[in-house]
Amino acid sequence: MKQFIATKMGRFRAIAFLEGISLITLVFIGMPAKYVWGQEILVKTIGPVHGALFIIYVIMAISLAVEERWKFTTTALVLIASFVPFGTFWVDKKVLSKAEE
């Protein structure tokens, strides 16, 4: 846990994890609850949290891309992953964990 707080990459990986969890919760729990059962409370609570995490994720990704001199394709992949459920987890395993080493 200490490794996630110690470095900028670690903090980004933690935000990526939280952003991924919020997207999965919103898409697979909140949206069905809203459109199938008419329960909007999850979308109203998780939606803004996900939105804030998404904005933080994008800002941190761009900041790290500039600082670490990522290739355009790496930066694009990291940013596109935030739109796909489970995408941030894949990027963490394939890109971010290797970049932190």
N, C-alpha and C positions, 0 to 999 in steps of 0.2 A: 504494500500500500504506500509505503514511503517513497518508492520509485515514481509513483504517479504524481506526487506533489513536488518532487525535487527538480524536475526538468520541465521545460516548456512542452516537449514532445509527450512526456508523461501526462501532463495536464490535458493536452489535446486528446490523447487516447482515452482518458477518463470521460471527457465531454463527448467523444465519439460513442462511447459505450452508453452513456445516458441518453444521447440523441437517438441511438438505435432502439433502445428500450421504449422510449416515448413514441417513436414512429410505429413500432410493432403493436404497442398497446392501443394506439389511436386507430390503426388500420384494422386490426384483427379483433379488437374488443369494443372500442368506442363506436366505430362506424356501424357494425352489425347491431349493436344495442340501439343506436339511433334509428336506423332504417328498417330494422326487422321488428323491434319491440317498442319503438317510439320513446325510448329513454335517452334524452339528450344530455344528461348530467355529466357523463364521462367525456363527451366531446367538448362540453363547455369548460371542464376543468383540465383535461389533458391537452386540449388544443393549444391554449396559450403557453403552457409549459413547453410543449414541443416546439412551438414557434420561437420562443426565447432560446431554447437549446440549439435550434437550427441556425439562428442568426449568430450565436456564439461560435458554433462549429464552423460556419463559413468564414467568419472573420479570422479565427485561429488558423484555419487551413491556409488561407491566403497569406497570412503573416508568416507561417512556417514555410510555405513554398518560397517566399522571397528570401527568408533568412537561411534556409537550408539549400537554396538554389535547385529546387526540384525541377525536373523536366516538365514541359507543358503537359505531356500525357499523364504523368504521375499526378499533377495537380488536378487535371480534369477528372481522372479516375476517382480521386479522393472526394471531389465535389459531387460528382454524379452519384457516388455511393450513398450520399445522404438522402437521395430521393427513392431509393429502393429498400424495401424491408429486408433486413439482415445484411444490407450492403456495408454498413459501417463495421460490422463484425468481420466480414470478409477482408475489407481494406486493412483493418487492424492486424489481422493475421498475415496477410500477404505483403503489405507495404509498410505500415507503421512500425511493427515490431522489428523488422529488418533495418529500418531507417534509424531506430533508436540505438541499435547495437554499435 
